[in-house]
Amino acid sequence: MREVFQQELADVQSGLVAISKDVHSAITRATAAFNHSDVGLADQVISDDLKIDESTLRVDDLGVEILLMQSPVARDLRFIVATMRITAALERMGDLAAHIAQLARLRYPEASAPADLRDRFTRVGELDVAQAERVVRLLETEESDLIDEIIEADDAVDAIHKEVLEFLTQHEQAGDIPASQIVDATLANRYFERFSDHAVSIARRMRYMQEGSIEDIEPGE
């Protein structure tokens, strides 16, 4: 029974890693689709989001089965509890990537972002892709240093989010770009920012799993 239990835990972890890799692929392609008005990439991200949703359900089901059949304790119990929050965060990250792709799809062949903000969207996309890569490595290795890296890297995303909001407010007041572009850019700005927030949530859950402390977990995570 112990061997079965350990294999089930390994299956949960491998499932998390597989989902995180799909999320990394999704945000990479969504960013490219948004920045280059690539409708082909956008369609791929949108259609592949269902795969992420289905994978998270399978991992959650396995976690529930372990709770019911194996009655895990201590670190193993924390791992299963953390997993159920992590799958929710990964699923939401996949949704956000799909939302970014949908913006590119909606405005094709026009750009969704104003010209003077495209460099910032390129940069925040790069930061989100890097966050997704860190999440993959964290779930693969459980290296505690990666937890701090993910949390600290979120500051750069927040800074760009604030800059974009300021520029969009100026454009809205000046009335020098279409209202639809302001709306799209506002939404995209929020989606990129929230993507990194969910990476931080995963990092904090991993710390909880390792240390058993909930001090770093914010309400609602």
N, C-alpha and C positions, 0 to 999 in steps of 0.2 A: 504493500500500500504506500509505503514511503517513497518508493521509486516512482510510482504513478503520480503521487503528489508533486514531486520535484519536476517531473516531466510536464505536468499541467502548468506549473509556475513558469517553466521555461517557454511553454507555448504562449502564455500570456505576454511575456517579455518580447518574444520574437514577433508576435502580432503587433505590439506597440511600435516596434522598430519598423516593421513593414508599412504601417500606416504613416508614420512620420516621414518615411522616404517618399510616399505618395504625396504628402502635403508639401514636402520640399520641391518635388517636381511641379506641383500645381502652382505654387507661388512663383517659381522661376518662370514658368510659361505665361502665367497671368501678367506678371510684370512686363515681360517682353511684348505681350499682346497689347497691353495698355499703352506702353511707350511708343510702339511702332505701328499701332492700328492694324495688327495682324489678326484678321478674323479667323483664319485657320487655327491658330494657336488658341484663340479665345474659345472656339467651339470644342476643342479637345478638353480644355479645362472644365468647361461646363458639363460635358458629357461624362467625364471621369469622376466628377464629384460624387456620383452615386456609388462608385466603387469604394470611396472612402467611408461613406455612410454605412454601407453594408459591412465593411471590415470592422468598424467600431462596434457595431451591434454584435458581431461574432465574438469579439474579445470581451465585451460586457457580459454576454451570455456565459462564456467560459468562467469569468470571474464569479458570477452568481453561483454557478455549479460548484466551484471550489469552496465558496462560503458554506453552501448547504451540505456538501458531502465530506469535506475535509476538516472543517472547523479550525482554520488556521489561527495561530496566536502570534503575539509579539511582532517581529519584523515582517513575517509572511502576511499577517493580517493587515499591517499598515500598507504593504505592497498592493494587496488587492483593493483596499479602500482607495489608495492613491490612484491606482489604475483606472478606476471608474471615473474619477475626475479628469485624469489625463486624456482618456478617450473622448470625453466631452469637449475638452479644449482642442484636441486634434481635429475633431469633427467640425468645430466652429472655424478653425483655421482654414480647413478645406472650403467651407462655405464662403469665407471672406475672399479667398483666392477666386472662387467662382463669381462672386459679386464684382470683383475687379475686372474679370474677363467679360462679364455681361455688359459693363460700361463700354468696353472697347467694341463689343459686338453691336451695341445699340447705336453708336455714333459712326460706325464704319461707313465710308472711308475717312470721315473727318476725325481729328484728334479730340480726345475727351478733355485734355488739359490745356489751359492757355499757354502760349509759346514761352512766356517768361517764367513759367513754373515747371517746364518739362525737365530741367536739370535736377530740380528738387525731387520730382517724382522718380526720376532715374535713380537718384541716390537713396531715397527711402526704400525703393524696391530692392536695391542691393543690400541694404541693411536687413530687410525682412528675409531675404534669401539666406543671408548669413545666420540670422536667428534660427531659421528652420534647419540649417545644417548643424548648428550647435545642439538643437533638440535631438536630432538623429544620433549624434555622438553621445549625448547624455544618456539617452535610453539604451544605447548599445553598451556603454562602459560604466555608467553611474559615477563618473568622475565628479567629485565635489567641486573642483575648480570651475567646471563648466556652468554650474549653478550660478556662481558669482558673475561669470562672464555674461550670461544671458540677462541677468538682472541689471547689470551695469550698462550693457549695450542698449537697453531700452531708452536711456536718457537721450541718445542721439536721435532716435525715432521721434520722441516727444518734442525735441527741439525743432525738427523739420515740420512736424504737425503744426506747431505754433506759428512758424514762419509762413506756411502756406495759408493758414487762416487769416493772417494779417494782410497778405497780398490779395486774397480773395475779397476781403472787406474793402480794400482800396479800389479794386476793379468794380465791385458792386456800387460803390459811391460814385465812381466816375462814369459808370454806364458804358464802358468802352469795349466790353465783350458780351456775347449773348448770354442771357440768363441761364439757358440750358447748360452752357459750358461751366458756369459758376456752380450750378447744382451738381453736375458730374464730378467736378474737381473736389467739391466739398465732400461728396460721398466717398470718392477714392481716398482722399486724405484720411477720413475716418477709418476706412477699411484697412489701410496700411498700418495705421496706429494701433488698431485693435488686434491685428495679427500679432504684433510684437507683444502686446499685453498678454495674450494667451500663451505665448512662449514663456513669459515670466511666470505665469500661473503654473505651468508644467514644472518649471525649475523649482518653485517653492514647494510643490507637491513632492518632488523628489527629495528635497531636504527633509520634509516631514517623514518620508519613508525611511530615510537614513538615520535621522536623529530622534524621531518621535515627538518633535516639538511643533506646535501649531502657531507659534508666535509670528512667523513670517507669512502666514496665510491670511489674506485679506478677507473680510466678510463677503460672501457671495461667490468665492472661488471654489 
